């Protein structure tokens, strides 16, 4: 019996931090994806629906990624 207990104590275990990284990453991906979906063009049948108050509205830029235009 002590051999079984010793083997169980020395057995490799799955680290909690590894699992926590995946859980937090999944929650972040779902949150960011939801915000992106709500800010995209509405799917068919959802055009007249209200945006949830928790989702921020993102305004498109005139020159995305280019910077300020020179005149």
N, C-alpha and C positions, 0 to 999 in steps of 0.2 A: 504494500500500500504506500509506503514512503517513496518507493521508486516512481509510482504514478504521480504523486504530488510533486516530486522533484522535477519530473519531465514536464508537467504542466506549468510549473513556475519558470522553467527555462525555455519554453516554447516561444517562437517569435509571435508577436501580436501586431495587429493592425494599428498604427498610430492614430490617435484621436485628431491630431492637428491636420493630418492628411485628409481625413473625412471632412473636417471643418472647412478646409479650403474649397473642397468641391461643393459643399452645401452653400457657402457664402457666394461662390462663383455662379451657381445656378440661380440663386435669388437675384443677384445683380443682373444676370443675362435676361431673366424674365422681366425685371423692372425696366431696364433700358429698352428692351424689345417692345414692351407695351407702350412706352412713351413714343417710340419711333412709329409704331403702328397708328396710334391715335393722331400723330402729327402728319401722317401721310394722307394721300387722297382716300376719301371714304369709300368703302366697298359698296357695291350695288345694294340699294335698300337702306343704307346708313347715311346718305347724303344730308338729310335734314335733322339728324340726331345731334344733341348737345354734347360738347366736349366735357368730360368729367372735370370737376374743379381742381382735382389733385394733379392733373396733367398740365404742365406748362405749355404755352403756345410758342412755337419756334418760328420766327419770321425768316424767310429765305433772304439771302444776301443778293445784291445786284451783281457783284463780281465775286463769286465764291472762290477762295483760295488764291486770288490774284492780288489782293491788297487794294490800296486806294488808286483809282485810275488817275493818270497824269494827263493834264490838258495841254 
